[in-house]
Amino acid sequence: MGEVLATVKLMPDGPDVDLEQIKINAQDAVNENAEFQKIDEEPIAFGLVALNVKFIVNDGEGGTEAIEEKLAQIPEVSSIEVTDVRLI
């Protein structure tokens, strides 16, 4: 079984949320089921900044599902989206 590098975009509730706390919560959520790599900030518009969370996970069945569920439960995150999955 191989591994994949996955990127999940977290969209915060608004521009005034604590991005640093969301980053901490995201890293904790990923580390439970995968190998955390990094988080990039992506400016969207009007002060809103999305977070792109990158992590390595096994490419088996349900690969990113458990992590997606954990990331979706982070306070002040309105939505998540898997934007990239690459075999490494």
mmCIF file as gemmi writes it, N, C-alpha and C atoms, coordinates in Angstrom:
data_model
loop_
_atom_site.group_PDB
_atom_site.id
_atom_site.type_symbol
_atom_site.label_atom_id
_atom_site.label_alt_id
_atom_site.label_comp_id
_atom_site.label_asym_id
_atom_site.label_entity_id
_atom_site.label_seq_id
_atom_site.pdbx_PDB_ins_code
_atom_site.Cartn_x
_atom_site.Cartn_y
_atom_site.Cartn_z
_atom_site.occupancy
_atom_site.B_iso_or_equiv
_atom_site.pdbx_formal_charge
_atom_site.auth_seq_id
_atom_site.auth_asym_id
_atom_site.pdbx_PDB_model_num
ATOM 1 N N . MET Axp A 1 ? 0.851 -1.177 0 1 0 ? 1 A 1
ATOM 2 C CA . MET Axp A 1 ? 0 0 0 1 0 ? 1 A 1
ATOM 3 C C . MET Axp A 1 ? 0.89 1.232 0 1 0 ? 1 A 1
ATOM 4 N N . GLY Axp A 2 ? 0.568 2.198 -0.83 1 0 ? 2 A 1
ATOM 5 C CA . GLY Axp A 2 ? 1.347 3.42 -0.939 1 0 ? 2 A 1
ATOM 6 C C . GLY Axp A 2 ? 0.811 4.524 -0.05 1 0 ? 2 A 1
ATOM 7 N N . GLU Axp A 3 ? 1.397 5.692 -0.235 1 0 ? 3 A 1
ATOM 8 C CA . GLU Axp A 3 ? 0.971 6.862 0.515 1 0 ? 3 A 1
ATOM 9 C C . GLU Axp A 3 ? 0.626 7.972 -0.457 1 0 ? 3 A 1
ATOM 10 N N . VAL Axp A 4 ? -0.259 8.865 -0.006 1 0 ? 4 A 1
ATOM 11 C CA . VAL Axp A 4 ? -0.633 10.023 -0.809 1 0 ? 4 A 1
ATOM 12 C C . VAL Axp A 4 ? -0.453 11.293 0.006 1 0 ? 4 A 1
ATOM 13 N N . LEU Axp A 5 ? -0.149 12.372 -0.703 1 0 ? 5 A 1
ATOM 14 C CA . LEU Axp A 5 ? -0.116 13.699 -0.105 1 0 ? 5 A 1
ATOM 15 C C . LEU Axp A 5 ? -1.451 14.338 -0.429 1 0 ? 5 A 1
ATOM 16 N N . ALA Axp A 6 ? -2.22 14.639 0.593 1 0 ? 6 A 1
ATOM 17 C CA . ALA Axp A 6 ? -3.551 15.225 0.409 1 0 ? 6 A 1
ATOM 18 C C . ALA Axp A 6 ? -3.551 16.67 0.88 1 0 ? 6 A 1
ATOM 19 N N . THR Axp A 7 ? -4.352 17.497 0.205 1 0 ? 7 A 1
ATOM 20 C CA . THR Axp A 7 ? -4.544 18.888 0.596 1 0 ? 7 A 1
ATOM 21 C C . THR Axp A 7 ? -6.032 19.109 0.812 1 0 ? 7 A 1
ATOM 22 N N . VAL Axp A 8 ? -6.366 19.653 1.987 1 0 ? 8 A 1
ATOM 23 C CA . VAL Axp A 8 ? -7.753 19.966 2.32 1 0 ? 8 A 1
ATOM 24 C C . VAL Axp A 8 ? -7.845 21.447 2.624 1 0 ? 8 A 1
ATOM 25 N N . LYS Axp A 9 ? -8.768 22.133 1.926 1 0 ? 9 A 1
ATOM 26 C CA . LYS Axp A 9 ? -8.963 23.566 2.145 1 0 ? 9 A 1
ATOM 27 C C . LYS Axp A 9 ? -10.012 23.773 3.233 1 0 ? 9 A 1
ATOM 28 N N . LEU Axp A 10 ? -9.637 24.526 4.274 1 0 ? 10 A 1
ATOM 29 C CA . LEU Axp A 10 ? -10.561 24.889 5.34 1 0 ? 10 A 1
ATOM 30 C C . LEU Axp A 10 ? -11.004 26.327 5.122 1 0 ? 10 A 1
ATOM 31 N N . MET Axp A 11 ? -12.305 26.55 5.079 1 0 ? 11 A 1
ATOM 32 C CA . MET Axp A 11 ? -12.846 27.893 4.923 1 0 ? 11 A 1
ATOM 33 C C . MET Axp A 11 ? -13.407 28.35 6.271 1 0 ? 11 A 1
ATOM 34 N N . PRO Axp A 12 ? -12.824 29.407 6.86 1 0 ? 12 A 1
ATOM 35 C CA . PRO Axp A 12 ? -13.315 29.881 8.149 1 0 ? 12 A 1
ATOM 36 C C . PRO Axp A 12 ? -14.673 30.582 8.02 1 0 ? 12 A 1
ATOM 37 N N . ASP Axp A 13 ? -15.331 30.75 9.172 1 0 ? 13 A 1
ATOM 38 C CA . ASP Axp A 13 ? -16.647 31.401 9.209 1 0 ? 13 A 1
ATOM 39 C C . ASP Axp A 13 ? -16.609 32.837 8.714 1 0 ? 13 A 1
ATOM 40 N N . GLY Axp A 14 ? -15.5 33.52 8.919 1 0 ? 14 A 1
ATOM 41 C CA . GLY Axp A 14 ? -15.392 34.92 8.512 1 0 ? 14 A 1
ATOM 42 C C . GLY Axp A 14 ? -13.965 35.407 8.66 1 0 ? 14 A 1
ATOM 43 N N . PRO Axp A 15 ? -13.729 36.679 8.312 1 0 ? 15 A 1
ATOM 44 C CA . PRO Axp A 15 ? -12.369 37.223 8.357 1 0 ? 15 A 1
ATOM 45 C C . PRO Axp A 15 ? -11.853 37.503 9.763 1 0 ? 15 A 1
ATOM 46 N N . ASP Axp A 16 ? -12.728 37.495 10.752 1 0 ? 16 A 1
ATOM 47 C CA . ASP Axp A 16 ? -12.321 37.872 12.11 1 0 ? 16 A 1
ATOM 48 C C . ASP Axp A 16 ? -12.067 36.677 13.033 1 0 ? 16 A 1
ATOM 49 N N . VAL Axp A 17 ? -11.957 35.472 12.495 1 0 ? 17 A 1
ATOM 50 C CA . VAL Axp A 17 ? -11.707 34.288 13.321 1 0 ? 17 A 1
ATOM 51 C C . VAL Axp A 17 ? -10.222 34.193 13.656 1 0 ? 17 A 1
ATOM 52 N N . ASP Axp A 18 ? -9.908 33.413 14.677 1 0 ? 18 A 1
ATOM 53 C CA . ASP Axp A 18 ? -8.526 33.209 15.114 1 0 ? 18 A 1
ATOM 54 C C . ASP Axp A 18 ? -7.894 32.096 14.266 1 0 ? 18 A 1
ATOM 55 N N . LEU Axp A 19 ? -7.195 32.487 13.206 1 0 ? 19 A 1
ATOM 56 C CA . LEU Axp A 19 ? -6.592 31.509 12.303 1 0 ? 19 A 1
ATOM 57 C C . LEU Axp A 19 ? -5.539 30.656 12.998 1 0 ? 19 A 1
ATOM 58 N N . GLU Axp A 20 ? -4.82 31.236 13.942 1 0 ? 20 A 1
ATOM 59 C CA . GLU Axp A 20 ? -3.781 30.48 14.646 1 0 ? 20 A 1
ATOM 60 C C . GLU Axp A 20 ? -4.394 29.324 15.438 1 0 ? 20 A 1
ATOM 61 N N . GLN Axp A 21 ? -5.543 29.554 16.066 1 0 ? 21 A 1
ATOM 62 C CA . GLN Axp A 21 ? -6.207 28.483 16.811 1 0 ? 21 A 1
ATOM 63 C C . GLN Axp A 21 ? -6.735 27.409 15.866 1 0 ? 21 A 1
ATOM 64 N N . ILE Axp A 22 ? -7.25 27.829 14.715 1 0 ? 22 A 1
ATOM 65 C CA . ILE Axp A 22 ? -7.716 26.855 13.73 1 0 ? 22 A 1
ATOM 66 C C . ILE Axp A 22 ? -6.538 26.008 13.247 1 0 ? 22 A 1
ATOM 67 N N . LYS Axp A 23 ? -5.38 26.628 13.042 1 0 ? 23 A 1
ATOM 68 C CA . LYS Axp A 23 ? -4.182 25.883 12.61 1 0 ? 23 A 1
ATOM 69 C C . LYS Axp A 23 ? -3.787 24.837 13.654 1 0 ? 23 A 1
ATOM 70 N N . ILE Axp A 24 ? -3.823 25.215 14.921 1 0 ? 24 A 1
ATOM 71 C CA . ILE Axp A 24 ? -3.475 24.278 15.999 1 0 ? 24 A 1
ATOM 72 C C . ILE Axp A 24 ? -4.46 23.112 16.011 1 0 ? 24 A 1
ATOM 73 N N . ASN Axp A 25 ? -5.751 23.426 15.927 1 0 ? 25 A 1
ATOM 74 C CA . ASN Axp A 25 ? -6.784 22.39 15.93 1 0 ? 25 A 1
ATOM 75 C C . ASN Axp A 25 ? -6.662 21.483 14.706 1 0 ? 25 A 1
ATOM 76 N N . ALA Axp A 26 ? -6.333 22.056 13.555 1 0 ? 26 A 1
ATOM 77 C CA . ALA Axp A 26 ? -6.187 21.264 12.333 1 0 ? 26 A 1
ATOM 78 C C . ALA Axp A 26 ? -4.997 20.318 12.446 1 0 ? 26 A 1
ATOM 79 N N . GLN Axp A 27 ? -3.891 20.821 12.966 1 0 ? 27 A 1
ATOM 80 C CA . GLN Axp A 27 ? -2.711 19.973 13.118 1 0 ? 27 A 1
ATOM 81 C C . GLN Axp A 27 ? -2.998 18.824 14.076 1 0 ? 27 A 1
ATOM 82 N N . ASP Axp A 28 ? -3.686 19.1 15.171 1 0 ? 28 A 1
ATOM 83 C CA . ASP Axp A 28 ? -4.058 18.044 16.12 1 0 ? 28 A 1
ATOM 84 C C . ASP Axp A 28 ? -4.97 17.004 15.466 1 0 ? 28 A 1
ATOM 85 N N . ALA Axp A 29 ? -5.938 17.466 14.666 1 0 ? 29 A 1
ATOM 86 C CA . ALA Axp A 29 ? -6.876 16.56 14.004 1 0 ? 29 A 1
ATOM 87 C C . ALA Axp A 29 ? -6.159 15.655 13.007 1 0 ? 29 A 1
ATOM 88 N N . VAL Axp A 30 ? -5.214 16.203 12.273 1 0 ? 30 A 1
ATOM 89 C CA . VAL Axp A 30 ? -4.481 15.413 11.28 1 0 ? 30 A 1
ATOM 90 C C . VAL Axp A 30 ? -3.574 14.401 11.95 1 0 ? 30 A 1
ATOM 91 N N . ASN Axp A 31 ? -2.877 14.799 13 1 0 ? 31 A 1
ATOM 92 C CA . ASN Axp A 31 ? -1.9 13.929 13.647 1 0 ? 31 A 1
ATOM 93 C C . ASN Axp A 31 ? -2.503 12.67 14.253 1 0 ? 31 A 1
ATOM 94 N N . GLU Axp A 32 ? -3.817 12.636 14.456 1 0 ? 32 A 1
ATOM 95 C CA . GLU Axp A 32 ? -4.46 11.442 14.99 1 0 ? 32 A 1
ATOM 96 C C . GLU Axp A 32 ? -4.471 10.298 13.984 1 0 ? 32 A 1
ATOM 97 N N . ASN Axp A 33 ? -4.534 10.618 12.679 1 0 ? 33 A 1
ATOM 98 C CA . ASN Axp A 33 ? -4.7 9.579 11.655 1 0 ? 33 A 1
ATOM 99 C C . ASN Axp A 33 ? -3.725 9.657 10.489 1 0 ? 33 A 1
ATOM 100 N N . ALA Axp A 34 ? -2.836 10.649 10.481 1 0 ? 34 A 1
ATOM 101 C CA . ALA Axp A 34 ? -1.941 10.822 9.338 1 0 ? 34 A 1
ATOM 102 C C . ALA Axp A 34 ? -0.685 11.563 9.787 1 0 ? 34 A 1
ATOM 103 N N . GLU Axp A 35 ? 0.17 11.849 8.821 1 0 ? 35 A 1
ATOM 104 C CA . GLU Axp A 35 ? 1.402 12.585 9.087 1 0 ? 35 A 1
ATOM 105 C C . GLU Axp A 35 ? 1.236 14.016 8.589 1 0 ? 35 A 1
ATOM 106 N N . PHE Axp A 36 ? 1.142 14.971 9.512 1 0 ? 36 A 1
ATOM 107 C CA . PHE Axp A 36 ? 0.978 16.381 9.172 1 0 ? 36 A 1
ATOM 108 C C . PHE Axp A 36 ? 2.204 16.889 8.429 1 0 ? 36 A 1
ATOM 109 N N . GLN Axp A 37 ? 1.997 17.711 7.394 1 0 ? 37 A 1
ATOM 110 C CA . GLN Axp A 37 ? 3.103 18.308 6.646 1 0 ? 37 A 1
ATOM 111 C C . GLN Axp A 37 ? 3.185 19.815 6.87 1 0 ? 37 A 1
ATOM 112 N N . LYS Axp A 38 ? 2.154 20.558 6.436 1 0 ? 38 A 1
ATOM 113 C CA . LYS Axp A 38 ? 2.165 22.005 6.623 1 0 ? 38 A 1
ATOM 114 C C . LYS Axp A 38 ? 0.799 22.601 6.349 1 0 ? 38 A 1
ATOM 115 N N . ILE Axp A 39 ? 0.676 23.888 6.7 1 0 ? 39 A 1
ATOM 116 C CA . ILE Axp A 39 ? -0.544 24.636 6.43 1 0 ? 39 A 1
ATOM 117 C C . ILE Axp A 39 ? -0.159 25.925 5.714 1 0 ? 39 A 1
ATOM 118 N N . ASP Axp A 40 ? -0.775 26.155 4.557 1 0 ? 40 A 1
ATOM 119 C CA . ASP Axp A 40 ? -0.561 27.385 3.8 1 0 ? 40 A 1
ATOM 120 C C . ASP Axp A 40 ? -1.802 28.253 3.904 1 0 ? 40 A 1
ATOM 121 N N . GLU Axp A 41 ? -1.587 29.573 3.983 1 0 ? 41 A 1
ATOM 122 C CA . GLU Axp A 41 ? -2.705 30.514 3.975 1 0 ? 41 A 1
ATOM 123 C C . GLU Axp A 41 ? -2.978 30.944 2.542 1 0 ? 41 A 1
ATOM 124 N N . GLU Axp A 42 ? -4.258 31.027 2.193 1 0 ? 42 A 1
ATOM 125 C CA . GLU Axp A 42 ? -4.664 31.444 0.854 1 0 ? 42 A 1
ATOM 126 C C . GLU Axp A 42 ? -5.666 32.596 0.965 1 0 ? 42 A 1
ATOM 127 N N . PRO Axp A 43 ? -5.238 33.827 0.657 1 0 ? 43 A 1
ATOM 128 C CA . PRO Axp A 43 ? -6.172 34.954 0.697 1 0 ? 43 A 1
ATOM 129 C C . PRO Axp A 43 ? -7.306 34.735 -0.302 1 0 ? 43 A 1
ATOM 130 N N . ILE Axp A 44 ? -8.542 34.977 0.152 1 0 ? 44 A 1
ATOM 131 C CA . ILE Axp A 44 ? -9.705 34.785 -0.716 1 0 ? 44 A 1
ATOM 132 C C . ILE Axp A 44 ? -10.236 36.147 -1.178 1 0 ? 44 A 1
ATOM 133 N N . ALA Axp A 45 ? -10.835 36.907 -0.272 1 0 ? 45 A 1
ATOM 134 C CA . ALA Axp A 45 ? -11.345 38.237 -0.604 1 0 ? 45 A 1
ATOM 135 C C . ALA Axp A 45 ? -11.814 38.927 0.666 1 0 ? 45 A 1
ATOM 136 N N . PHE Axp A 46 ? -11.729 40.239 0.695 1 0 ? 46 A 1
ATOM 137 C CA . PHE Axp A 46 ? -12.238 41.054 1.784 1 0 ? 46 A 1
ATOM 138 C C . PHE Axp A 46 ? -11.723 40.609 3.148 1 0 ? 46 A 1
ATOM 139 N N . GLY Axp A 47 ? -10.45 40.229 3.224 1 0 ? 47 A 1
ATOM 140 C CA . GLY Axp A 47 ? -9.841 39.818 4.485 1 0 ? 47 A 1
ATOM 141 C C . GLY Axp A 47 ? -10.044 38.36 4.854 1 0 ? 47 A 1
ATOM 142 N N . LEU Axp A 48 ? -10.805 37.627 4.075 1 0 ? 48 A 1
ATOM 143 C CA . LEU Axp A 48 ? -11.036 36.206 4.35 1 0 ? 48 A 1
ATOM 144 C C . LEU Axp A 48 ? -9.833 35.401 3.86 1 0 ? 48 A 1
ATOM 145 N N . VAL Axp A 49 ? -9.338 34.512 4.731 1 0 ? 49 A 1
ATOM 146 C CA . VAL Axp A 49 ? -8.171 33.693 4.404 1 0 ? 49 A 1
ATOM 147 C C . VAL Axp A 49 ? -8.518 32.231 4.629 1 0 ? 49 A 1
ATOM 148 N N . ALA Axp A 50 ? -8.342 31.418 3.583 1 0 ? 50 A 1
ATOM 149 C CA . ALA Axp A 50 ? -8.545 29.975 3.692 1 0 ? 50 A 1
ATOM 150 C C . ALA Axp A 50 ? -7.234 29.327 4.108 1 0 ? 50 A 1
ATOM 151 N N . LEU Axp A 51 ? -7.326 28.149 4.713 1 0 ? 51 A 1
ATOM 152 C CA . LEU Axp A 51 ? -6.141 27.396 5.115 1 0 ? 51 A 1
ATOM 153 C C . LEU Axp A 51 ? -6.081 26.102 4.32 1 0 ? 51 A 1
ATOM 154 N N . ASN Axp A 52 ? -4.941 25.851 3.688 1 0 ? 52 A 1
ATOM 155 C CA . ASN Axp A 52 ? -4.714 24.611 2.95 1 0 ? 52 A 1
ATOM 156 C C . ASN Axp A 52 ? -3.854 23.704 3.812 1 0 ? 52 A 1
ATOM 157 N N . VAL Axp A 53 ? -4.471 22.654 4.329 1 0 ? 53 A 1
ATOM 158 C CA . VAL Axp A 53 ? -3.806 21.708 5.23 1 0 ? 53 A 1
ATOM 159 C C . VAL Axp A 53 ? -3.279 20.546 4.402 1 0 ? 53 A 1
ATOM 160 N N . LYS Axp A 54 ? -1.964 20.28 4.508 1 0 ? 54 A 1
ATOM 161 C CA . LYS Axp A 54 ? -1.34 19.202 3.738 1 0 ? 54 A 1
ATOM 162 C C . LYS Axp A 54 ? -0.861 18.112 4.69 1 0 ? 54 A 1
ATOM 163 N N . PHE Axp A 55 ? -1.143 16.858 4.301 1 0 ? 55 A 1
ATOM 164 C CA . PHE Axp A 55 ? -0.759 15.726 5.141 1 0 ? 55 A 1
ATOM 165 C C . PHE Axp A 55 ? -0.574 14.48 4.289 1 0 ? 55 A 1
ATOM 166 N N . ILE Axp A 56 ? 0.179 13.52 4.846 1 0 ? 56 A 1
ATOM 167 C CA . ILE Axp A 56 ? 0.423 12.249 4.17 1 0 ? 56 A 1
ATOM 168 C C . ILE Axp A 56 ? -0.41 11.178 4.864 1 0 ? 56 A 1
ATOM 169 N N . VAL Axp A 57 ? -1.099 10.369 4.039 1 0 ? 57 A 1
ATOM 170 C CA . VAL Axp A 57 ? -1.962 9.312 4.559 1 0 ? 57 A 1
ATOM 171 C C . VAL Axp A 57 ? -1.845 8.096 3.634 1 0 ? 57 A 1
ATOM 172 N N . ASN Axp A 58 ? -2.145 6.92 4.152 1 0 ? 58 A 1
ATOM 173 C CA . ASN Axp A 58 ? -2.149 5.71 3.321 1 0 ? 58 A 1
ATOM 174 C C . ASN Axp A 58 ? -3.215 5.835 2.246 1 0 ? 58 A 1
ATOM 175 N N . ASP Axp A 59 ? -2.962 5.25 1.087 1 0 ? 59 A 1
ATOM 176 C CA . ASP Axp A 59 ? -3.912 5.363 -0.018 1 0 ? 59 A 1
ATOM 177 C C . ASP Axp A 59 ? -4.981 4.271 -0.005 1 0 ? 59 A 1
ATOM 178 N N . GLY Axp A 60 ? -5.167 3.616 1.122 1 0 ? 60 A 1
ATOM 179 C CA . GLY Axp A 60 ? -6.181 2.583 1.247 1 0 ? 60 A 1
ATOM 180 C C . GLY Axp A 60 ? -7.593 3.147 1.216 1 0 ? 60 A 1
ATOM 181 N N . GLU Axp A 61 ? -8.554 2.257 1.308 1 0 ? 61 A 1
ATOM 182 C CA . GLU Axp A 61 ? -9.961 2.633 1.278 1 0 ? 61 A 1
ATOM 183 C C . GLU Axp A 61 ? -10.282 3.635 2.387 1 0 ? 61 A 1
ATOM 184 N N . GLY Axp A 62 ? -11.004 4.699 2.035 1 0 ? 62 A 1
ATOM 185 C CA . GLY Axp A 62 ? -11.399 5.711 3.007 1 0 ? 62 A 1
ATOM 186 C C . GLY Axp A 62 ? -10.259 6.612 3.437 1 0 ? 62 A 1
ATOM 187 N N . GLY Axp A 63 ? -9.197 6.678 2.67 1 0 ? 63 A 1
ATOM 188 C CA . GLY Axp A 63 ? -7.966 7.397 2.994 1 0 ? 63 A 1
ATOM 189 C C . GLY Axp A 63 ? -8.093 8.675 3.788 1 0 ? 63 A 1
ATOM 190 N N . THR Axp A 64 ? -8.788 9.665 3.265 1 0 ? 64 A 1
ATOM 191 C CA . THR Axp A 64 ? -8.865 10.967 3.943 1 0 ? 64 A 1
ATOM 192 C C . THR Axp A 64 ? -10.165 11.175 4.721 1 0 ? 64 A 1
ATOM 193 N N . GLU Axp A 65 ? -11.085 10.24 4.664 1 0 ? 65 A 1
ATOM 194 C CA . GLU Axp A 65 ? -12.41 10.45 5.262 1 0 ? 65 A 1
ATOM 195 C C . GLU Axp A 65 ? -12.366 10.75 6.755 1 0 ? 65 A 1
ATOM 196 N N . ALA Axp A 66 ? -11.588 9.996 7.515 1 0 ? 66 A 1
ATOM 197 C CA . ALA Axp A 66 ? -11.528 10.214 8.962 1 0 ? 66 A 1
ATOM 198 C C . ALA Axp A 66 ? -10.98 11.599 9.279 1 0 ? 66 A 1
ATOM 199 N N . ILE Axp A 67 ? -9.992 12.026 8.525 1 0 ? 67 A 1
ATOM 200 C CA . ILE Axp A 67 ? -9.397 13.343 8.754 1 0 ? 67 A 1
ATOM 201 C C . ILE Axp A 67 ? -10.372 14.444 8.341 1 0 ? 67 A 1
ATOM 202 N N . GLU Axp A 68 ? -11.06 14.244 7.227 1 0 ? 68 A 1
ATOM 203 C CA . GLU Axp A 68 ? -12.061 15.219 6.789 1 0 ? 68 A 1
ATOM 204 C C . GLU Axp A 68 ? -13.119 15.429 7.871 1 0 ? 68 A 1
ATOM 205 N N . GLU Axp A 69 ? -13.587 14.342 8.466 1 0 ? 69 A 1
ATOM 206 C CA . GLU Axp A 69 ? -14.604 14.446 9.523 1 0 ? 69 A 1
ATOM 207 C C . GLU Axp A 69 ? -14.084 15.245 10.711 1 0 ? 69 A 1
ATOM 208 N N . LYS Axp A 70 ? -12.833 14.991 11.115 1 0 ? 70 A 1
ATOM 209 C CA . LYS Axp A 70 ? -12.237 15.724 12.243 1 0 ? 70 A 1
ATOM 210 C C . LYS Axp A 70 ? -12.075 17.205 11.903 1 0 ? 70 A 1
ATOM 211 N N . LEU Axp A 71 ? -11.601 17.5 10.69 1 0 ? 71 A 1
ATOM 212 C CA . LEU Axp A 71 ? -11.401 18.895 10.292 1 0 ? 71 A 1
ATOM 213 C C . LEU Axp A 71 ? -12.729 19.648 10.216 1 0 ? 71 A 1
ATOM 214 N N . ALA Axp A 72 ? -13.79 18.981 9.786 1 0 ? 72 A 1
ATOM 215 C CA . ALA Axp A 72 ? -15.101 19.618 9.68 1 0 ? 72 A 1
ATOM 216 C C . ALA Axp A 72 ? -15.673 19.981 11.04 1 0 ? 72 A 1
ATOM 217 N N . GLN Axp A 73 ? -15.181 19.349 12.112 1 0 ? 73 A 1
ATOM 218 C CA . GLN Axp A 73 ? -15.687 19.613 13.459 1 0 ? 73 A 1
ATOM 219 C C . GLN Axp A 73 ? -14.953 20.75 14.168 1 0 ? 73 A 1
ATOM 220 N N . ILE Axp A 74 ? -13.941 21.322 13.532 1 0 ? 74 A 1
ATOM 221 C CA . ILE Axp A 74 ? -13.184 22.41 14.161 1 0 ? 74 A 1
ATOM 222 C C . ILE Axp A 74 ? -14.085 23.641 14.28 1 0 ? 74 A 1
ATOM 223 N N . PRO Axp A 75 ? -14.136 24.244 15.474 1 0 ? 75 A 1
ATOM 224 C CA . PRO Axp A 75 ? -14.943 25.462 15.646 1 0 ? 75 A 1
ATOM 225 C C . PRO Axp A 75 ? -14.48 26.569 14.703 1 0 ? 75 A 1
ATOM 226 N N . GLU Axp A 76 ? -15.408 27.346 14.211 1 0 ? 76 A 1
ATOM 227 C CA . GLU Axp A 76 ? -15.191 28.488 13.323 1 0 ? 76 A 1
ATOM 228 C C . GLU Axp A 76 ? -14.752 28.103 11.915 1 0 ? 76 A 1
ATOM 229 N N . VAL Axp A 77 ? -14.934 26.825 11.533 1 0 ? 77 A 1
ATOM 230 C CA . VAL Axp A 77 ? -14.68 26.394 10.163 1 0 ? 77 A 1
ATOM 231 C C . VAL Axp A 77 ? -16.037 26.134 9.52 1 0 ? 77 A 1
ATOM 232 N N . SER Axp A 78 ? -16.328 26.857 8.433 1 0 ? 78 A 1
ATOM 233 C CA . SER Axp A 78 ? -17.645 26.719 7.809 1 0 ? 78 A 1
ATOM 234 C C . SER Axp A 78 ? -17.696 25.588 6.79 1 0 ? 78 A 1
ATOM 235 N N . SER Axp A 79 ? -16.57 25.298 6.118 1 0 ? 79 A 1
ATOM 236 C CA . SER Axp A 79 ? -16.575 24.209 5.141 1 0 ? 79 A 1
ATOM 237 C C . SER Axp A 79 ? -15.157 23.693 4.909 1 0 ? 79 A 1
ATOM 238 N N . ILE Axp A 80 ? -15.103 22.456 4.401 1 0 ? 80 A 1
ATOM 239 C CA . ILE Axp A 80 ? -13.817 21.873 4.018 1 0 ? 80 A 1
ATOM 240 C C . ILE Axp A 80 ? -13.967 21.277 2.63 1 0 ? 80 A 1
ATOM 241 N N . GLU Axp A 81 ? -12.845 21.177 1.905 1 0 ? 81 A 1
ATOM 242 C CA . GLU Axp A 81 ? -12.87 20.606 0.568 1 0 ? 81 A 1
ATOM 243 C C . GLU Axp A 81 ? -11.512 19.966 0.287 1 0 ? 81 A 1
ATOM 244 N N . VAL Axp A 82 ? -11.531 18.729 -0.152 1 0 ? 82 A 1
ATOM 245 C CA . VAL Axp A 82 ? -10.296 18.078 -0.59 1 0 ? 82 A 1
ATOM 246 C C . VAL Axp A 82 ? -9.973 18.667 -1.946 1 0 ? 82 A 1
ATOM 247 N N . THR Axp A 83 ? -8.836 19.343 -2.056 1 0 ? 83 A 1
ATOM 248 C CA . THR Axp A 83 ? -8.48 20.002 -3.314 1 0 ? 83 A 1
ATOM 249 C C . THR Axp A 83 ? -7.416 19.264 -4.109 1 0 ? 83 A 1
ATOM 250 N N . ASP Axp A 84 ? -6.677 18.349 -3.461 1 0 ? 84 A 1
ATOM 251 C CA . ASP Axp A 84 ? -5.622 17.646 -4.17 1 0 ? 84 A 1
ATOM 252 C C . ASP Axp A 84 ? -5.248 16.37 -3.438 1 0 ? 84 A 1
ATOM 253 N N . VAL Axp A 85 ? -5.017 15.303 -4.187 1 0 ? 85 A 1
ATOM 254 C CA . VAL Axp A 85 ? -4.512 14.039 -3.653 1 0 ? 85 A 1
ATOM 255 C C . VAL Axp A 85 ? -3.513 13.52 -4.666 1 0 ? 85 A 1
ATOM 256 N N . ARG Axp A 86 ? -2.251 13.353 -4.217 1 0 ? 86 A 1
ATOM 257 C CA . ARG Axp A 86 ? -1.183 12.903 -5.119 1 0 ? 86 A 1
ATOM 258 C C . ARG Axp A 86 ? -0.46 11.707 -4.538 1 0 ? 86 A 1
ATOM 259 N N . LEU Axp A 87 ? -0.215 10.725 -5.35 1 0 ? 87 A 1
ATOM 260 C CA . LEU Axp A 87 ? 0.55 9.557 -4.95 1 0 ? 87 A 1
ATOM 261 C C . LEU Axp A 87 ? 2.004 9.971 -4.771 1 0 ? 87 A 1
ATOM 262 N N . ILE Axp A 88 ? 2.615 9.514 -3.668 1 0 ? 88 A 1
ATOM 263 C CA . ILE Axp A 88 ? 4.036 9.842 -3.445 1 0 ? 88 A 1
ATOM 264 C C . ILE Axp A 88 ? 4.865 8.58 -3.342 1 0 ? 88 A 1
